[in-house]
Amino acid sequence: MDLSIIIVNYNVKYFLEQCLHSVKRAAGDLQTEIWVVDNNSVDGSCAMVQAKFPDVNLIRNDQNLGFSVANNQ
């Protein structure tokens, strides 16, 4: 593994999708793992990640734990 990428999300489905496309393009030949930590979004973010990016690791929080806690998960 060359690089681990952690993205914390809260109700920004459109921007999350754009971010994931961008990260995948930028990674090139690097061996990466991508983690999305969702802080209880209600905008369909998790469903979008599962449908469009099945290789992305997804952690669903049942409450908004904040940015720093989500990064450390």
Z-matrix of the N, CA and C atoms (Angstrom, degrees):
N
C 1 1.444
C 2 1.524 1 108.45
N 3 1.330 2 114.86 1 123.41
C 4 1.462 3 119.79 2 178.98
C 5 1.521 4 112.87 3 -88.39
N 6 1.335 5 116.10 4 -34.27
C 7 1.462 6 119.07 5 -171.33
C 8 1.523 7 110.66 6 -154.69
N 9 1.337 8 115.90 7 133.51
C 10 1.465 9 122.19 8 171.71
C 11 1.521 10 107.84 9 -108.96
N 12 1.322 11 116.11 10 134.44
C 13 1.460 12 121.82 11 -177.25
C 14 1.522 13 107.84 12 -121.14
N 15 1.335 14 115.66 13 127.60
C 16 1.457 15 121.75 14 179.30
C 17 1.518 16 108.02 15 -115.63
N 18 1.327 17 115.88 16 127.45
C 19 1.461 18 121.85 17 178.60
C 20 1.525 19 107.15 18 -123.67
N 21 1.331 20 115.96 19 120.79
C 22 1.464 21 120.90 20 175.97
C 23 1.522 22 107.67 21 -93.47
N 24 1.322 23 115.54 22 132.88
C 25 1.460 24 120.83 23 -175.37
C 26 1.521 25 111.11 24 -127.46
N 27 1.341 26 114.65 25 142.88
C 28 1.461 27 121.03 26 171.48
C 29 1.527 28 108.99 27 -151.54
N 30 1.318 29 115.60 28 99.52
C 31 1.464 30 123.01 29 174.58
C 32 1.527 31 115.08 30 58.56
N 33 1.314 32 116.87 31 39.83
C 34 1.473 33 119.97 32 175.76
C 35 1.532 34 109.39 33 -132.54
N 36 1.333 35 115.63 34 55.74
C 37 1.465 36 122.05 35 -174.74
C 38 1.531 37 112.81 36 -52.35
N 39 1.322 38 117.38 37 -47.75
C 40 1.464 39 120.53 38 -177.64
C 41 1.535 40 110.68 39 -59.96
N 42 1.321 41 116.88 40 -47.45
C 43 1.461 42 120.64 41 -178.27
C 44 1.526 43 111.71 42 -69.71
N 45 1.318 44 117.33 43 -33.71
C 46 1.459 45 120.89 44 176.08
C 47 1.523 46 110.53 45 -62.73
N 48 1.327 47 116.46 46 -44.08
C 49 1.468 48 119.73 47 178.85
C 50 1.525 49 110.92 48 -61.51
N 51 1.322 50 117.06 49 -44.95
C 52 1.465 51 120.94 50 178.61
C 53 1.526 52 110.96 51 -62.98
N 54 1.321 53 116.48 52 -40.23
C 55 1.461 54 121.64 53 178.71
C 56 1.527 55 111.13 54 -62.41
N 57 1.320 56 117.27 55 -45.52
C 58 1.461 57 120.55 56 -179.70
C 59 1.524 58 111.87 57 -64.27
N 60 1.331 59 117.55 58 -40.86
C 61 1.472 60 119.78 59 175.41
C 62 1.527 61 109.97 60 -60.51
N 63 1.315 62 116.94 61 -44.11
C 64 1.465 63 122.22 62 -178.31
C 65 1.528 64 111.34 63 -64.42
N 66 1.312 65 116.93 64 -44.43
C 67 1.467 66 120.88 65 -179.64
C 68 1.519 67 110.21 66 -62.54
N 69 1.321 68 116.66 67 -43.30
C 70 1.468 69 119.52 68 179.81
C 71 1.530 70 111.74 69 -63.46
N 72 1.328 71 116.84 70 -40.21
C 73 1.478 72 119.78 71 176.88
C 74 1.524 73 110.99 72 -65.08
N 75 1.312 74 116.54 73 -44.50
C 76 1.463 75 120.99 74 -175.82
C 77 1.522 76 112.64 75 -69.93
N 78 1.313 77 117.79 76 -27.39
C 79 1.462 78 121.17 77 -177.10
C 80 1.524 79 112.03 78 -65.23
N 81 1.321 80 116.50 79 -28.96
C 82 1.462 81 119.59 80 178.84
C 83 1.518 82 111.65 81 54.91
N 84 1.333 83 116.02 82 -123.83
C 85 1.459 84 122.02 83 -177.39
C 86 1.526 85 113.42 84 -91.12
N 87 1.314 86 117.03 85 1.26
C 88 1.459 87 119.27 86 178.11
C 89 1.516 88 110.44 87 -66.16
N 90 1.307 89 115.50 88 144.02
C 91 1.457 90 120.49 89 174.91
C 92 1.529 91 106.64 90 -85.40
N 93 1.330 92 116.86 91 113.43
C 94 1.464 93 120.72 92 -173.79
C 95 1.521 94 111.75 93 -124.26
N 96 1.317 95 114.27 94 158.83
C 97 1.455 96 121.66 95 166.37
C 98 1.516 97 105.67 96 -128.11
N 99 1.327 98 116.15 97 136.66
C 100 1.457 99 121.35 98 -178.18
C 101 1.525 100 107.92 99 -117.10
N 102 1.316 101 115.34 100 130.11
C 103 1.458 102 122.98 101 177.27
C 104 1.514 103 108.63 102 -117.82
N 105 1.322 104 116.99 103 128.10
C 106 1.457 105 122.31 104 170.55
C 107 1.520 106 106.72 105 -110.06
N 108 1.327 107 115.30 106 124.00
C 109 1.459 108 121.13 107 175.98
C 110 1.525 109 106.07 108 -108.11
N 111 1.323 110 115.50 109 114.55
C 112 1.456 111 120.25 110 -176.77
C 113 1.524 112 110.28 111 -100.71
N 114 1.332 113 115.84 112 126.04
C 115 1.457 114 122.49 113 -177.52
C 116 1.525 115 112.23 114 -92.77
N 117 1.346 116 115.62 115 57.28
C 118 1.467 117 122.74 116 174.60
C 119 1.531 118 113.00 117 66.27
N 120 1.314 119 116.90 118 44.98
C 121 1.468 120 121.53 119 177.25
C 122 1.525 121 110.42 120 -65.90
N 123 1.334 122 115.37 121 149.92
C 124 1.467 123 121.46 122 177.90
C 125 1.535 124 110.94 123 -117.48
N 126 1.330 125 117.01 124 14.42
C 127 1.470 126 121.42 125 -175.30
C 128 1.523 127 113.80 126 -102.93
N 129 1.328 128 117.90 127 9.69
C 130 1.460 129 120.63 128 179.69
C 131 1.519 130 114.18 129 86.19
N 132 1.307 131 117.57 130 12.90
C 133 1.470 132 121.44 131 -179.12
C 134 1.523 133 112.50 132 -57.00
N 135 1.325 134 117.26 133 -46.45
C 136 1.466 135 120.33 134 -176.99
C 137 1.519 136 111.63 135 -64.99
N 138 1.317 137 117.05 136 -41.96
C 139 1.466 138 120.50 137 178.27
C 140 1.520 139 110.77 138 -62.47
N 141 1.335 140 117.01 139 -39.09
C 142 1.461 141 120.92 140 178.69
C 143 1.529 142 110.51 141 -63.89
N 144 1.329 143 117.19 142 -44.79
C 145 1.471 144 120.46 143 179.89
C 146 1.522 145 109.72 144 -61.13
N 147 1.309 146 117.37 145 -46.11
C 148 1.461 147 120.27 146 -178.96
C 149 1.523 148 112.27 147 -63.80
N 150 1.325 149 117.10 148 -38.10
C 151 1.463 150 120.77 149 -177.11
C 152 1.524 151 112.61 150 -76.83
N 153 1.320 152 117.07 151 -43.28
C 154 1.467 153 120.69 152 -172.19
C 155 1.523 154 114.35 153 -98.35
N 156 1.336 155 117.33 154 -20.26
C 157 1.464 156 121.11 155 -176.22
C 158 1.534 157 109.61 156 -135.78
N 159 1.328 158 117.98 157 65.00
C 160 1.468 159 120.22 158 -175.23
C 161 1.529 160 114.13 159 -63.55
N 162 1.327 161 117.39 160 -17.81
C 163 1.459 162 120.44 161 179.58
C 164 1.528 163 112.89 162 -85.80
N 165 1.335 164 117.63 163 -5.19
C 166 1.459 165 121.82 164 179.24
C 167 1.522 166 108.71 165 -85.13
N 168 1.323 167 116.14 166 134.85
C 169 1.460 168 121.84 167 176.74
C 170 1.524 169 108.57 168 -78.20
N 171 1.319 170 116.85 169 130.95
C 172 1.456 171 121.56 170 -175.03
C 173 1.522 172 110.41 171 -122.78
N 174 1.321 173 115.37 172 126.56
C 175 1.464 174 121.79 173 172.65
C 176 1.520 175 106.51 174 -112.05
N 177 1.329 176 116.24 175 121.96
C 178 1.471 177 122.01 176 179.43
C 179 1.525 178 108.94 177 -103.63
N 180 1.307 179 116.53 178 116.10
C 181 1.454 180 120.24 179 174.16
C 182 1.520 181 109.48 180 -89.30
N 183 1.327 182 116.81 181 145.45
C 184 1.460 183 120.01 182 179.82
C 185 1.527 184 112.08 183 -90.76
N 186 1.337 185 115.89 184 6.32
C 187 1.458 186 122.27 185 171.99
C 188 1.519 187 108.40 186 -155.49
N 189 1.322 188 116.51 187 163.44
C 190 1.460 189 120.68 188 178.77
C 191 1.517 190 107.96 189 -82.05
N 192 1.328 191 115.20 190 104.64
C 193 1.463 192 121.03 191 -176.52
C 194 1.520 193 112.88 192 -87.40
N 195 1.314 194 117.12 193 -6.40
C 196 1.463 195 121.21 194 -178.37
C 197 1.519 196 111.76 195 94.33
N 198 1.309 197 114.25 196 163.81
C 199 1.460 198 121.38 197 -173.87
C 200 1.515 199 113.02 198 -64.62
N 201 1.315 200 118.20 199 -49.28
C 202 1.468 201 119.85 200 -174.26
C 203 1.525 202 111.86 201 -68.01
N 204 1.314 203 118.19 202 -40.63
C 205 1.466 204 120.40 203 177.34
C 206 1.522 205 110.42 204 -62.89
N 207 1.325 206 116.39 205 -45.01
C 208 1.469 207 120.05 206 -179.88
C 209 1.520 208 111.60 207 -61.99
N 210 1.308 209 118.66 208 -38.44
C 211 1.460 210 120.91 209 177.31
C 212 1.507 211 112.16 210 -63.02
N 213 1.303 212 117.34 211 -34.50
C 214 1.463 213 121.26 212 -177.18
C 215 1.516 214 113.48 213 -83.86
N 216 1.316 215 117.24 214 -8.14
C 217 1.451 216 118.38 215 178.11
C 218 1.507 217 109.58 216 -68.71
